[in-house]
Amino acid sequence: MNTTPQVYIQVGEADFDLASEYQAAQAIPGSGAIVAFAGLVRDWHGGRALRLEHYPGMTQKALAHIVDQAATRWPLNAVRVIHRVGTLQPGEQIVLVITASAHRVAAYEANAFIMDYLKTEAPFWKQEIGDAGANWVEARASDDAARQRWEQNSDD
């Protein structure tokens, strides 16, 4: 469908700078639209920290596969995915997905697709940590439903 986009995937504890990441995507020629999604740790339970764990090789491979799927569906020039791990506090940045394309609809849809699949297919394990201890966060049915809309709209 299109040429191979420039892809950058990073998983680690370091925070990211949204402006710098946007500029990196903007530097790729041919784009008419750039969509950036930055996710924050929610404060659902009164200041509980969130610890994210992952298996590095497995996580990188899963994220690359998700990006490859998006690149086969939409004409993308660049994709940047950054996901943080470790212990994060409410309000801290946790994930960034940037998609660049010649067309806005492709950039929007590819960005949403990557986030929906990241939430359900990328192997991250989340644990809420508070004064009373820690508990593992279960998968949410709403995340599965968001992913399923792409399966229903697939041209495959």
C-alpha positions in Angstrom: 0.0 0.0 0.0 2.8 2.4 0.8 6.4 3.0 1.5 8.0 1.9 4.8 7.7 4.6 7.4 10.6 5.7 9.6 9.9 3.9 12.9 11.2 4.7 16.4 10.2 2.5 19.3 11.5 3.0 22.8 10.6 1.3 26.1 12.3 2.4 29.3 12.1 4.3 32.5 13.1 7.7 31.1 10.5 10.4 30.6 10.1 11.8 27.1 9.8 15.4 25.7 6.7 15.7 23.6 8.1 18.7 21.6 11.3 17.0 20.7 9.5 13.8 19.6 7.1 15.9 17.5 10.0 17.7 15.9 11.7 14.4 15.1 8.5 13.2 13.3 8.1 16.6 11.6 11.6 16.3 10.1 10.5 13.4 8.0 9.6 14.7 4.5 6.3 14.2 2.9 4.0 14.6 5.8 0.9 16.8 5.7 -0.4 15.7 9.1 1.1 14.6 12.4 -1.0 13.2 15.2 0.4 12.9 18.7 -1.2 11.0 21.6 0.4 11.3 25.1 -1.1 9.2 27.9 -0.8 10.1 31.5 -1.0 7.9 34.7 -4.5 8.4 36.0 -5.3 9.2 39.6 -8.2 6.8 40.1 -7.5 5.7 43.6 -6.2 8.6 45.5 -2.5 9.0 44.6 -1.6 5.4 44.1 1.6 4.8 42.0 1.6 2.6 39.0 4.4 0.1 38.4 4.8 -1.2 34.9 6.9 -4.3 34.2 7.7 -5.9 30.9 9.9 -8.5 29.2 12.1 -6.3 26.9 12.6 -8.6 23.9 8.9 -9.6 23.8 7.7 -6.1 24.3 9.8 -4.6 21.5 8.7 -7.3 19.1 5.1 -6.8 19.9 5.3 -3.1 19.5 7.1 -3.5 16.2 4.4 -5.9 15.0 1.6 -3.4 15.9 3.4 -0.6 14.0 3.9 -2.9 11.0 0.2 -3.7 11.0 -0.6 0.0 11.0 1.9 0.7 8.2 0.1 -1.9 6.0 -3.3 -0.3 6.5 -2.3 3.4 6.2 0.3 5.4 4.2 2.6 6.5 7.0 5.8 8.5 6.8 6.8 8.2 10.5 5.8 6.4 13.6 7.2 7.0 17.1 6.2 4.9 20.1 7.6 5.5 23.5 6.3 3.6 26.5 7.6 4.0 30.0 8.1 1.3 32.6 9.0 1.3 36.3 7.2 3.2 39.0 5.2 6.2 37.9 3.1 8.7 39.8 -0.4 10.0 38.9 0.0 12.8 36.3 3.3 11.5 34.9 3.6 10.7 31.2 3.4 7.0 30.4 3.0 6.6 26.7 3.5 8.5 23.5 2.4 7.6 20.0 3.1 9.9 17.0 2.0 9.1 13.5 2.8 11.2 10.4 1.3 10.8 7.0 0.5 12.9 3.9 -3.1 12.7 4.9 -4.8 13.6 8.3 -7.3 10.7 8.3 -4.5 8.2 7.9 -2.5 9.9 10.7 -5.5 9.9 13.0 -6.7 6.4 12.3 -3.2 4.9 12.5 -2.6 6.6 15.8 -5.8 5.3 17.3 -5.2 1.8 15.9 -1.7 1.7 17.5 -3.0 2.8 20.9 -5.9 0.3 20.8 -3.6 -2.6 19.9 -0.9 -1.4 22.4 -3.4 -1.5 25.2 -4.4 -5.1 24.4 -1.5 -6.8 22.6 1.7 -5.3 24.1 3.0 -7.4 27.1 3.0 -4.8 29.9 2.0 -5.8 33.4 0.6 -3.1 35.7 0.5 -3.0 39.4 -1.1 -0.3 41.6 0.9 0.6 44.7 -0.6 2.3 47.7 -0.4 2.5 51.5 -2.3 -0.8 51.9 -0.1 -2.7 49.5 -0.1 -3.5 45.8 -2.5 -5.2 43.4 -2.2 -6.2 39.8 -4.4 -4.3 37.3 -6.7 -6.5 35.2 -7.3 -6.1 31.5 -10.4 -4.0 30.7 -13.2 -5.1 28.5 -13.4 -1.5 27.0 -9.9 -1.9 25.7 -10.8 -5.2 24.0 -13.9 -3.5 22.5 -11.8 -0.6 21.1 -9.4 -3.1 19.5 -12.2 -5.2 18.0 -13.6 -2.2 16.0 -10.4 -2.4 13.9 -10.9 -6.1 13.2 -14.5 -5.4 12.0 -13.2 -2.6 9.7 -10.3 -4.6 8.3 -9.9 -4.9 4.6 -8.3 -8.3 5.0 
